[in-house]
Amino acid sequence: MGLELYLDLLSQPCRAVYIFAKKNGIPFELRTVELIKGQHLSDAFAQVNPVKRVPVLKDGDFTLTESPWVLAAKSLKADPSWLHGASAWRQQWEWSSSRRPMK
């Protein structure tokens, strides 16, 4: 089975992932999750993502559930040389995350 994307196109992060895949010619199967109907809160969707959020990318047994990482993984599918940029981006993300105030 190929790449599966669980999305609701009413969601901006989901639209970003969808547009990126289309623009870069990455083949995928769209699995629509209607947030307005609460489909993301169902037990069936919890099997895909226990956090019950979209977007979700599944590639065989591998699952990503955060939109920035979904985009990064798809970037690697589109252009394997993107890995260097992903590494730099991840370092920046970790730095900015560590600077956030604790609650």
Biopython code that builds the backbone (N, CA, C, O; Angstrom):
import numpy as np
from Bio.PDB.StructureBuilder import StructureBuilder

atoms = [
    (1, "MET", "N", (0.835, -1.169, 0.000)),
    (1, "MET", "CA", (0.000, 0.000, 0.000)),
    (1, "MET", "C", (0.890, 1.246, 0.000)),
    (1, "MET", "O", (1.977, 1.240, 0.577)),
    (2, "GLY", "N", (0.420, 2.307, -0.649)),
    (2, "GLY", "CA", (1.183, 3.541, -0.735)),
    (2, "GLY", "C", (0.925, 4.466, 0.436)),
    (2, "GLY", "O", (0.418, 4.068, 1.485)),
    (3, "LEU", "N", (1.288, 5.691, 0.218)),
    (3, "LEU", "CA", (1.122, 6.740, 1.219)),
    (3, "LEU", "C", (-0.352, 7.037, 1.447)),
    (3, "LEU", "O", (-1.116, 7.172, 0.491)),
    (4, "GLU", "N", (-0.754, 7.139, 2.711)),
    (4, "GLU", "CA", (-2.127, 7.509, 3.061)),
    (4, "GLU", "C", (-2.084, 8.802, 3.851)),
    (4, "GLU", "O", (-1.286, 8.942, 4.777)),
    (5, "LEU", "N", (-2.940, 9.752, 3.489)),
    (5, "LEU", "CA", (-3.047, 11.007, 4.218)),
    (5, "LEU", "C", (-4.439, 11.126, 4.801)),
    (5, "LEU", "O", (-5.432, 11.057, 4.077)),
    (6, "TYR", "N", (-4.510, 11.304, 6.101)),
    (6, "TYR", "CA", (-5.766, 11.521, 6.808)),
    (6, "TYR", "C", (-5.891, 13.024, 7.014)),
    (6, "TYR", "O", (-5.128, 13.620, 7.774)),
    (7, "LEU", "N", (-6.861, 13.633, 6.331)),
    (7, "LEU", "CA", (-6.971, 15.093, 6.299)),
    (7, "LEU", "C", (-8.417, 15.547, 6.363)),
    (7, "LEU", "O", (-9.339, 14.809, 6.014)),
    (8, "ASP", "N", (-8.593, 16.775, 6.816)),
    (8, "ASP", "CA", (-9.829, 17.517, 6.635)),
    (8, "ASP", "C", (-9.410, 18.817, 5.971)),
    (8, "ASP", "O", (-8.704, 19.623, 6.577)),
    (9, "LEU", "N", (-9.835, 19.027, 4.739)),
    (9, "LEU", "CA", (-9.371, 20.180, 3.978)),
    (9, "LEU", "C", (-9.911, 21.504, 4.513)),
    (9, "LEU", "O", (-9.544, 22.562, 4.002)),
    (10, "LEU", "N", (-10.774, 21.472, 5.532)),
    (10, "LEU", "CA", (-11.177, 22.710, 6.211)),
    (10, "LEU", "C", (-10.092, 23.184, 7.174)),
    (10, "LEU", "O", (-10.111, 24.331, 7.622)),
    (11, "SER", "N", (-9.150, 22.303, 7.490)),
    (11, "SER", "CA", (-8.057, 22.607, 8.414)),
    (11, "SER", "C", (-6.858, 23.168, 7.641)),
    (11, "SER", "O", (-6.413, 22.565, 6.664)),
    (12, "GLN", "N", (-6.339, 24.313, 8.073)),
    (12, "GLN", "CA", (-5.200, 24.923, 7.378)),
    (12, "GLN", "C", (-3.979, 24.010, 7.366)),
    (12, "GLN", "O", (-3.376, 23.855, 6.304)),
    (13, "PRO", "N", (-3.569, 23.387, 8.492)),
    (13, "PRO", "CA", (-2.419, 22.484, 8.418)),
    (13, "PRO", "C", (-2.639, 21.325, 7.441)),
    (13, "PRO", "O", (-1.707, 20.895, 6.761)),
    (14, "CYS", "N", (-3.864, 20.829, 7.377)),
    (14, "CYS", "CA", (-4.174, 19.746, 6.436)),
    (14, "CYS", "C", (-4.071, 20.233, 4.999)),
    (14, "CYS", "O", (-3.545, 19.527, 4.139)),
    (15, "ARG", "N", (-4.568, 21.437, 4.734)),
    (15, "ARG", "CA", (-4.477, 21.994, 3.372)),
    (15, "ARG", "C", (-3.025, 22.174, 2.962)),
    (15, "ARG", "O", (-2.682, 21.936, 1.804)),
    (16, "ALA", "N", (-2.162, 22.591, 3.887)),
    (16, "ALA", "CA", (-0.735, 22.761, 3.571)),
    (16, "ALA", "C", (-0.120, 21.439, 3.139)),
    (16, "ALA", "O", (0.625, 21.386, 2.160)),
    (17, "VAL", "N", (-0.426, 20.383, 3.861)),
    (17, "VAL", "CA", (0.091, 19.052, 3.536)),
    (17, "VAL", "C", (-0.450, 18.589, 2.181)),
    (17, "VAL", "O", (0.299, 18.073, 1.353)),
    (18, "TYR", "N", (-1.734, 18.774, 1.963)),
    (18, "TYR", "CA", (-2.385, 18.369, 0.705)),
    (18, "TYR", "C", (-1.780, 19.111, -0.490)),
    (18, "TYR", "O", (-1.427, 18.494, -1.495)),
    (19, "ILE", "N", (-1.662, 20.433, -0.377)),
    (19, "ILE", "CA", (-1.114, 21.243, -1.472)),
    (19, "ILE", "C", (0.323, 20.847, -1.756)),
    (19, "ILE", "O", (0.724, 20.745, -2.915)),
    (20, "PHE", "N", (1.107, 20.621, -0.698)),
    (20, "PHE", "CA", (2.498, 20.222, -0.895)),
    (20, "PHE", "C", (2.587, 18.914, -1.665)),
    (20, "PHE", "O", (3.395, 18.786, -2.584)),
    (21, "ALA", "N", (1.764, 17.946, -1.297)),
    (21, "ALA", "CA", (1.791, 16.644, -1.976)),
    (21, "ALA", "C", (1.403, 16.790, -3.438)),
    (21, "ALA", "O", (2.056, 16.225, -4.315)),
    (22, "LYS", "N", (0.353, 17.536, -3.703)),
    (22, "LYS", "CA", (-0.097, 17.737, -5.084)),
    (22, "LYS", "C", (0.954, 18.472, -5.906)),
    (22, "LYS", "O", (1.265, 18.065, -7.025)),
    (23, "LYS", "N", (1.496, 19.542, -5.361)),
    (23, "LYS", "CA", (2.470, 20.375, -6.075)),
    (23, "LYS", "C", (3.730, 19.587, -6.430)),
    (23, "LYS", "O", (4.333, 19.811, -7.480)),
    (24, "ASN", "N", (4.122, 18.669, -5.554)),
    (24, "ASN", "CA", (5.347, 17.902, -5.771)),
    (24, "ASN", "C", (5.109, 16.533, -6.400)),
    (24, "ASN", "O", (6.035, 15.731, -6.515)),
    (25, "GLY", "N", (3.872, 16.267, -6.806)),
    (25, "GLY", "CA", (3.574, 15.013, -7.499)),
    (25, "GLY", "C", (3.770, 13.775, -6.648)),
    (25, "GLY", "O", (4.119, 12.716, -7.170)),
    (26, "ILE", "N", (3.552, 13.887, -5.344)),
    (26, "ILE", "CA", (3.699, 12.738, -4.450)),
    (26, "ILE", "C", (2.372, 11.980, -4.433)),
    (26, "ILE", "O", (1.358, 12.525, -3.998)),
    (27, "PRO", "N", (2.367, 10.734, -4.898)),
    (27, "PRO", "CA", (1.107, 9.978, -4.923)),
    (27, "PRO", "C", (0.671, 9.598, -3.505)),
    (27, "PRO", "O", (1.488, 9.217, -2.667)),
    (28, "PHE", "N", (-0.631, 9.712, -3.262)),
    (28, "PHE", "CA", (-1.167, 9.361, -1.957)),
    (28, "PHE", "C", (-2.641, 9.028, -2.086)),
    (28, "PHE", "O", (-3.306, 9.400, -3.052)),
    (29, "GLU", "N", (-3.131, 8.313, -1.076)),
    (29, "GLU", "CA", (-4.559, 8.052, -0.968)),
    (29, "GLU", "C", (-5.111, 8.990, 0.087)),
    (29, "GLU", "O", (-4.622, 9.019, 1.216)),
    (30, "LEU", "N", (-6.130, 9.760, -0.278)),
    (30, "LEU", "CA", (-6.748, 10.690, 0.655)),
    (30, "LEU", "C", (-7.761, 9.963, 1.517)),
    (30, "LEU", "O", (-8.668, 9.307, 1.005)),
    (31, "ARG", "N", (-7.606, 10.079, 2.819)),
    (31, "ARG", "CA", (-8.551, 9.533, 3.793)),
    (31, "ARG", "C", (-9.162, 10.744, 4.500)),
    (31, "ARG", "O", (-8.531, 11.339, 5.374)),
    (32, "THR", "N", (-10.373, 11.102, 4.128)),
    (32, "THR", "CA", (-11.016, 12.281, 4.688)),
    (32, "THR", "C", (-11.501, 12.007, 6.111)),
    (32, "THR", "O", (-12.159, 11.001, 6.376)),
    (33, "VAL", "N", (-11.165, 12.918, 7.013)),
    (33, "VAL", "CA", (-11.614, 12.875, 8.401)),
    (33, "VAL", "C", (-12.375, 14.178, 8.636)),
    (33, "VAL", "O", (-11.772, 15.251, 8.663)),
    (34, "GLU", "N", (-13.679, 14.092, 8.804)),
    (34, "GLU", "CA", (-14.498, 15.292, 8.953)),
    (34, "GLU", "C", (-14.513, 15.750, 10.408)),
    (34, "GLU", "O", (-15.171, 15.158, 11.264)),
    (35, "LEU", "N", (-13.767, 16.822, 10.660)),
    (35, "LEU", "CA", (-13.657, 17.345, 12.013)),
    (35, "LEU", "C", (-15.000, 17.848, 12.542)),
    (35, "LEU", "O", (-15.321, 17.651, 13.713)),
    (36, "ILE", "N", (-15.779, 18.494, 11.682)),
    (36, "ILE", "CA", (-17.070, 19.037, 12.111)),
    (36, "ILE", "C", (-17.992, 17.926, 12.623)),
    (36, "ILE", "O", (-18.786, 18.143, 13.538)),
    (37, "LYS", "N", (-17.881, 16.746, 12.029)),
    (37, "LYS", "CA", (-18.699, 15.605, 12.463)),
    (37, "LYS", "C", (-18.066, 14.841, 13.629)),
    (37, "LYS", "O", (-18.652, 13.888, 14.142)),
    (38, "GLY", "N", (-16.866, 15.263, 14.044)),
    (38, "GLY", "CA", (-16.198, 14.604, 15.162)),
    (38, "GLY", "C", (-15.559, 13.278, 14.821)),
    (38, "GLY", "O", (-15.281, 12.485, 15.720)),
    (39, "GLN", "N", (-15.317, 13.014, 13.549)),
    (39, "GLN", "CA", (-14.733, 11.732, 13.152)),
    (39, "GLN", "C", (-13.343, 11.521, 13.751)),
    (39, "GLN", "O", (-12.928, 10.379, 13.951)),
    (40, "HIS", "N", (-12.623, 12.598, 14.039)),
    (40, "HIS", "CA", (-11.289, 12.485, 14.631)),
    (40, "HIS", "C", (-11.349, 11.988, 16.080)),
    (40, "HIS", "O", (-10.333, 11.554, 16.624)),
    (41, "LEU", "N", (-12.517, 12.045, 16.701)),
    (41, "LEU", "CA", (-12.682, 11.603, 18.087)),
    (41, "LEU", "C", (-13.148, 10.154, 18.199)),
    (41, "LEU", "O", (-13.310, 9.636, 19.304)),
    (42, "SER", "N", (-13.363, 9.505, 17.068)),
    (42, "SER", "CA", (-13.879, 8.133, 17.077)),
    (42, "SER", "C", (-12.802, 7.129, 17.505)),
    (42, "SER", "O", (-11.604, 7.395, 17.413)),
    (43, "ASP", "N", (-13.266, 5.983, 17.970)),
    (43, "ASP", "CA", (-12.345, 4.905, 18.337)),
    (43, "ASP", "C", (-11.586, 4.393, 17.108)),
    (43, "ASP", "O", (-10.420, 4.011, 17.204)),
    (44, "ALA", "N", (-12.257, 4.391, 15.958)),
    (44, "ALA", "CA", (-11.605, 3.929, 14.722)),
    (44, "ALA", "C", (-10.426, 4.833, 14.372)),
    (44, "ALA", "O", (-9.357, 4.341, 14.009)),
    (45, "PHE", "N", (-10.610, 6.149, 14.478)),
    (45, "PHE", "CA", (-9.507, 7.060, 14.160)),
    (45, "PHE", "C", (-8.417, 7.012, 15.225)),
    (45, "PHE", "O", (-7.246, 7.246, 14.923)),
    (46, "ALA", "N", (-8.788, 6.712, 16.462)),
    (46, "ALA", "CA", (-7.783, 6.584, 17.527)),
    (46, "ALA", "C", (-6.792, 5.464, 17.225)),
    (46, "ALA", "O", (-5.666, 5.487, 17.721)),
    (47, "GLN", "N", (-7.198, 4.479, 16.414)),
    (47, "GLN", "CA", (-6.273, 3.424, 15.993)),
    (47, "GLN", "C", (-5.202, 3.976, 15.055)),
    (47, "GLN", "O", (-4.083, 3.466, 15.011)),
    (48, "VAL", "N", (-5.552, 5.024, 14.307)),
    (48, "VAL", "CA", (-4.609, 5.675, 13.394)),
    (48, "VAL", "C", (-3.739, 6.653, 14.175)),
    (48, "VAL", "O", (-2.516, 6.646, 14.036)),
    (49, "ASN", "N", (-4.370, 7.497, 14.998)),
    (49, "ASN", "CA", (-3.656, 8.490, 15.792)),
    (49, "ASN", "C", (-4.300, 8.580, 17.169)),
    (49, "ASN", "O", (-5.384, 9.148, 17.301)),
    (50, "PRO", "N", (-3.663, 8.038, 18.189)),
    (50, "PRO", "CA", (-4.230, 8.066, 19.533)),
    (50, "PRO", "C", (-4.465, 9.483, 20.076)),
    (50, "PRO", "O", (-5.286, 9.671, 20.974)),
    (51, "VAL", "N", (-3.761, 10.465, 19.545)),
    (51, "VAL", "CA", (-3.942, 11.853, 19.976)),
    (51, "VAL", "C", (-5.208, 12.454, 19.347)),
    (51, "VAL", "O", (-5.699, 13.492, 19.791)),
    (52, "LYS", "N", (-5.722, 11.796, 18.320)),
    (52, "LYS", "CA", (-6.971, 12.165, 17.640)),
    (52, "LYS", "C", (-6.898, 13.534, 16.984)),
    (52, "LYS", "O", (-7.799, 14.360, 17.130)),
    (53, "ARG", "N", (-5.798, 13.761, 16.252)),
    (53, "ARG", "CA", (-5.625, 15.011, 15.527)),
    (53, "ARG", "C", (-5.206, 14.709, 14.088)),
    (53, "ARG", "O", (-4.628, 13.661, 13.802)),
    (54, "VAL", "N", (-5.506, 15.637, 13.199)),
    (54, "VAL", "CA", (-5.075, 15.560, 11.809)),
    (54, "VAL", "C", (-4.142, 16.730, 11.545)),
    (54, "VAL", "O", (-4.226, 17.738, 12.246)),
    (55, "PRO", "N", (-3.264, 16.634, 10.570)),
    (55, "PRO", "CA", (-3.089, 15.585, 9.572)),
    (55, "PRO", "C", (-2.299, 14.399, 10.111)),
    (55, "PRO", "O", (-1.567, 14.495, 11.096)),
    (56, "VAL", "N", (-2.481, 13.276, 9.421)),
    (56, "VAL", "CA", (-1.729, 12.058, 9.709)),
    (56, "VAL", "C", (-1.237, 11.498, 8.389)),
    (56, "VAL", "O", (-1.982, 11.440, 7.410)),
    (57, "LEU", "N", (0.014, 11.090, 8.368)),
    (57, "LEU", "CA", (0.602, 10.431, 7.208)),
    (57, "LEU", "C", (0.936, 9.006, 7.614)),
    (57, "LEU", "O", (1.603, 8.781, 8.623)),
    (58, "LYS", "N", (0.467, 8.040, 6.823)),
    (58, "LYS", "CA", (0.822, 6.635, 7.038)),
    (58, "LYS", "C", (1.521, 6.128, 5.795)),
    (58, "LYS", "O", (1.044, 6.310, 4.674)),
    (59, "ASP", "N", (2.646, 5.498, 6.008)),
    (59, "ASP", "CA", (3.408, 4.882, 4.930)),
    (59, "ASP", "C", (3.719, 3.466, 5.395)),
    (59, "ASP", "O", (4.747, 3.224, 6.026)),
    (60, "GLY", "N", (2.824, 2.532, 5.079)),
    (60, "GLY", "CA", (2.971, 1.165, 5.580)),
    (60, "GLY", "C", (2.740, 1.144, 7.082)),
    (60, "GLY", "O", (1.685, 1.562, 7.560)),
    (61, "ASP", "N", (3.736, 0.653, 7.831)),
    (61, "ASP", "CA", (3.636, 0.598, 9.290)),
    (61, "ASP", "C", (4.098, 1.894, 9.961)),
    (61, "ASP", "O", (3.967, 2.049, 11.176)),
    (62, "PHE", "N", (4.632, 2.814, 9.174)),
    (62, "PHE", "CA", (5.168, 4.065, 9.712)),
    (62, "PHE", "C", (4.083, 5.141, 9.723)),
    (62, "PHE", "O", (3.407, 5.341, 8.713)),
    (63, "THR", "N", (3.906, 5.837, 10.848)),
    (63, "THR", "CA", (2.870, 6.864, 10.982)),
    (63, "THR", "C", (3.473, 8.142, 11.554)),
    (63, "THR", "O", (4.224, 8.102, 12.528)),
    (64, "LEU", "N", (3.136, 9.282, 10.936)),
    (64, "LEU", "CA", (3.507, 10.607, 11.449)),
    (64, "LEU", "C", (2.230, 11.366, 11.756)),
    (64, "LEU", "O", (1.254, 11.287, 11.009)),
    (65, "THR", "N", (2.240, 12.105, 12.867)),
    (65, "THR", "CA", (0.998, 12.750, 13.284)),
    (65, "THR", "C", (1.115, 14.252, 13.538)),
    (65, "THR", "O", (0.152, 14.848, 14.023)),
    (66, "GLU", "N", (2.219, 14.878, 13.243)),
    (66, "GLU", "CA", (2.360, 16.321, 13.425)),
    (66, "GLU", "C", (2.599, 16.956, 12.065)),
    (66, "GLU", "O", (3.457, 16.493, 11.313)),
    (67, "SER", "N", (1.857, 18.008, 11.736)),
    (67, "SER", "CA", (1.918, 18.573, 10.390)),
    (67, "SER", "C", (3.313, 19.013, 9.947)),
    (67, "SER", "O", (3.644, 18.792, 8.782)),
    (68, "PRO", "N", (4.159, 19.622, 10.795)),
    (68, "PRO", "CA", (5.502, 19.968, 10.294)),
    (68, "PRO", "C", (6.307, 18.742, 9.895)),
    (68, "PRO", "O", (7.028, 18.771, 8.898)),
    (69, "TRP", "N", (6.190, 17.658, 10.671)),
    (69, "TRP", "CA", (6.941, 16.445, 10.351)),
    (69, "TRP", "C", (6.351, 15.722, 9.150)),
    (69, "TRP", "O", (7.078, 15.078, 8.394)),
    (70, "VAL", "N", (5.029, 15.824, 8.968)),
    (70, "VAL", "CA", (4.410, 15.256, 7.772)),
    (70, "VAL", "C", (4.976, 15.953, 6.546)),
    (70, "VAL", "O", (5.335, 15.292, 5.571)),
    (71, "LEU", "N", (5.059, 17.265, 6.579)),
    (71, "LEU", "CA", (5.631, 18.016, 5.454)),
    (71, "LEU", "C", (7.087, 17.646, 5.238)),
    (71, "LEU", "O", (7.524, 17.496, 4.096)),
    (72, "ALA", "N", (7.844, 17.498, 6.315)),
    (72, "ALA", "CA", (9.261, 17.133, 6.187)),
    (72, "ALA", "C", (9.410, 15.768, 5.540)),
    (72, "ALA", "O", (10.241, 15.591, 4.650)),
    (73, "ALA", "N", (8.613, 14.801, 5.976)),
    (73, "ALA", "CA", (8.698, 13.455, 5.403)),
    (73, "ALA", "C", (8.324, 13.476, 3.936)),
    (73, "ALA", "O", (8.952, 12.799, 3.122)),
    (74, "LYS", "N", (7.301, 14.250, 3.590)),
    (74, "LYS", "CA", (6.883, 14.325, 2.198)),
    (74, "LYS", "C", (7.941, 15.039, 1.361)),
    (74, "LYS", "O", (8.111, 14.726, 0.183)),
    (75, "SER", "N", (8.647, 15.989, 1.955)),
    (75, "SER", "CA", (9.725, 16.663, 1.243)),
    (75, "SER", "C", (10.812, 15.675, 0.867)),
    (75, "SER", "O", (11.376, 15.742, -0.226)),
    (76, "LEU", "N", (11.101, 14.762, 1.775)),
    (76, "LEU", "CA", (12.102, 13.733, 1.482)),
    (76, "LEU", "C", (11.648, 12.828, 0.351)),
    (76, "LEU", "O", (12.464, 12.380, -0.454)),
    (77, "LYS", "N", (10.341, 12.553, 0.282)),
    (77, "LYS", "CA", (9.822, 11.737, -0.827)),
    (77, "LYS", "C", (9.985, 12.485, -2.146)),
    (77, "LYS", "O", (10.310, 11.882, -3.169)),
    (78, "ALA", "N", (9.758, 13.802, -2.121)),
    (78, "ALA", "CA", (9.842, 14.601, -3.341)),
    (78, "ALA", "C", (11.289, 14.828, -3.754)),
    (78, "ALA", "O", (11.604, 14.793, -4.943)),
    (79, "ASP", "N", (12.188, 15.066, -2.771)),
    (79, "ASP", "CA", (13.582, 15.383, -3.063)),
    (79, "ASP", "C", (14.449, 14.860, -1.919)),
    (79, "ASP", "O", (14.555, 15.519, -0.885)),
    (80, "PRO", "N", (15.068, 13.696, -2.081)),
    (80, "PRO", "CA", (15.867, 13.114, -1.002)),
    (80, "PRO", "C", (16.998, 14.017, -0.511)),
    (80, "PRO", "O", (17.449, 13.859, 0.624)),
    (81, "SER", "N", (17.462, 14.946, -1.321)),
    (81, "SER", "CA", (18.527, 15.851, -0.870)),
    (81, "SER", "C", (18.014, 16.855, 0.155)),
    (81, "SER", "O", (18.811, 17.585, 0.744)),
    (82, "TRP", "N", (16.705, 16.909, 0.380)),
    (82, "TRP", "CA", (16.122, 17.842, 1.337)),
    (82, "TRP", "C", (16.491, 17.493, 2.772)),
    (82, "TRP", "O", (16.287, 18.307, 3.673)),
    (83, "LEU", "N", (17.028, 16.303, 3.000)),
    (83, "LEU", "CA", (17.353, 15.844, 4.348)),
    (83, "LEU", "C", (18.230, 16.844, 5.092)),
    (83, "LEU", "O", (18.019, 17.074, 6.282)),
    (84, "HIS", "N", (19.195, 17.434, 4.426)),
    (84, "HIS", "CA", (20.075, 18.405, 5.091)),
    (84, "HIS", "C", (19.251, 19.564, 5.634)),
    (84, "HIS", "O", (19.461, 19.988, 6.770)),
    (85, "GLY", "N", (18.333, 20.075, 4.855)),
    (85, "GLY", "CA", (17.466, 21.163, 5.304)),
    (85, "GLY", "C", (16.570, 20.727, 6.451)),
    (85, "GLY", "O", (16.313, 21.506, 7.369)),
    (86, "ALA", "N", (16.096, 19.496, 6.408)),
    (86, "ALA", "CA", (15.225, 18.992, 7.473)),
    (86, "ALA", "C", (15.981, 18.933, 8.788)),
    (86, "ALA", "O", (15.425, 19.235, 9.844)),
    (87, "SER", "N", (17.250, 18.543, 8.725)),
    (87, "SER", "CA", (18.054, 18.463, 9.934)),
    (87, "SER", "C", (18.227, 19.845, 10.560)),
    (87, "SER", "O", (18.097, 19.998, 11.775)),
    (88, "ALA", "N", (18.518, 20.841, 9.743)),
    (88, "ALA", "CA", (18.676, 22.206, 10.248)),
    (88, "ALA", "C", (17.362, 22.718, 10.811)),
    (88, "ALA", "O", (17.341, 23.372, 11.853)),
    (89, "TRP", "N", (16.277, 22.425, 10.133)),
    (89, "TRP", "CA", (14.967, 22.862, 10.600)),
    (89, "TRP", "C", (14.630, 22.230, 11.941)),
    (89, "TRP", "O", (14.109, 22.894, 12.837)),
    (90, "ARG", "N", (14.933, 20.929, 12.072)),
    (90, "ARG", "CA", (14.634, 20.229, 13.316)),
    (90, "ARG", "C", (15.430, 20.831, 14.469)),
    (90, "ARG", "O", (14.902, 20.963, 15.572)),
    (91, "GLN", "N", (16.678, 21.196, 14.240)),
    (91, "GLN", "CA", (17.476, 21.820, 15.293)),
    (91, "GLN", "C", (16.847, 23.148, 15.717)),
    (91, "GLN", "O", (16.782, 23.450, 16.909)),
    (92, "GLN", "N", (16.388, 23.936, 14.753)),
    (92, "GLN", "CA", (15.738, 25.199, 15.063)),
    (92, "GLN", "C", (14.463, 24.954, 15.862)),
    (92, "GLN", "O", (14.190, 25.664, 16.830)),
    (93, "TRP", "N", (13.686, 23.955, 15.462)),
    (93, "TRP", "CA", (12.440, 23.639, 16.163)),
    (93, "TRP", "C", (12.733, 23.247, 17.610)),
    (93, "TRP", "O", (12.049, 23.706, 18.525)),
    (94, "GLU", "N", (13.735, 22.410, 17.821)),
    (94, "GLU", "CA", (14.077, 21.982, 19.175)),
    (94, "GLU", "C", (14.526, 23.168, 20.015)),
    (94, "GLU", "O", (14.177, 23.261, 21.192)),
    (95, "TRP", "N", (15.297, 24.075, 19.424)),
    (95, "TRP", "CA", (15.757, 25.254, 20.152)),
    (95, "TRP", "C", (14.577, 26.129, 20.544)),
    (95, "TRP", "O", (14.478, 26.551, 21.696)),
    (96, "SER", "N", (13.677, 26.409, 19.596)),
    (96, "SER", "CA", (12.539, 27.273, 19.905)),
    (96, "SER", "C", (11.596, 26.609, 20.893)),
    (96, "SER", "O", (10.981, 27.298, 21.707)),
    (97, "SER", "N", (11.466, 25.293, 20.844)),
    (97, "SER", "CA", (10.602, 24.577, 21.782)),
    (97, "SER", "C", (11.160, 24.666, 23.200)),
    (97, "SER", "O", (10.403, 24.770, 24.165)),
    (98, "SER", "N", (12.489, 24.625, 23.321)),
    (98, "SER", "CA", (13.095, 24.671, 24.643)),
    (98, "SER", "C", (12.997, 26.075, 25.244)),
    (98, "SER", "O", (13.152, 26.236, 26.455)),
    (99, "ARG", "N", (12.747, 27.079, 24.426)),
    (99, "ARG", "CA", (12.662, 28.461, 24.902)),
    (99, "ARG", "C", (11.253, 28.839, 25.343)),
    (99, "ARG", "O", (11.059, 29.916, 25.907)),
    (100, "ARG", "N", (10.277, 27.989, 25.104)),
    (100, "ARG", "CA", (8.895, 28.290, 25.480)),
    (100, "ARG", "C", (8.759, 28.235, 27.000)),
    (100, "ARG", "O", (9.368, 27.383, 27.648)),
    (101, "PRO", "N", (7.962, 29.141, 27.572)),
    (101, "PRO", "CA", (7.771, 29.104, 29.026)),
    (101, "PRO", "C", (7.018, 27.850, 29.448)),
    (101, "PRO", "O", (6.119, 27.386, 28.747)),
    (102, "MET", "N", (7.393, 27.312, 30.591)),
    (102, "MET", "CA", (6.735, 26.124, 31.136)),
    (102, "MET", "C", (5.428, 26.557, 31.801)),
    (102, "MET", "O", (5.356, 27.643, 32.375)),
    (103, "LYS", "N", (4.413, 25.728, 31.726)),
    (103, "LYS", "CA", (3.130, 26.019, 32.385)),
    (103, "LYS", "C", (3.055, 25.334, 33.721)),
    (103, "LYS", "O", (2.052, 25.460, 34.424)),
]
sb = StructureBuilder()
sb.init_structure("model")
sb.init_model(0)
sb.init_chain("A")
sb.init_seg("    ")
for serial, (resi, resn, name, xyz) in enumerate(atoms, 1):
    if name == "N":
        sb.init_residue(resn, " ", resi, " ")
    sb.init_atom(name, np.array(xyz, "f"), 0.0, 1.0, " ", f" {name:<3s}", serial, name[0])
structure = sb.get_structure()
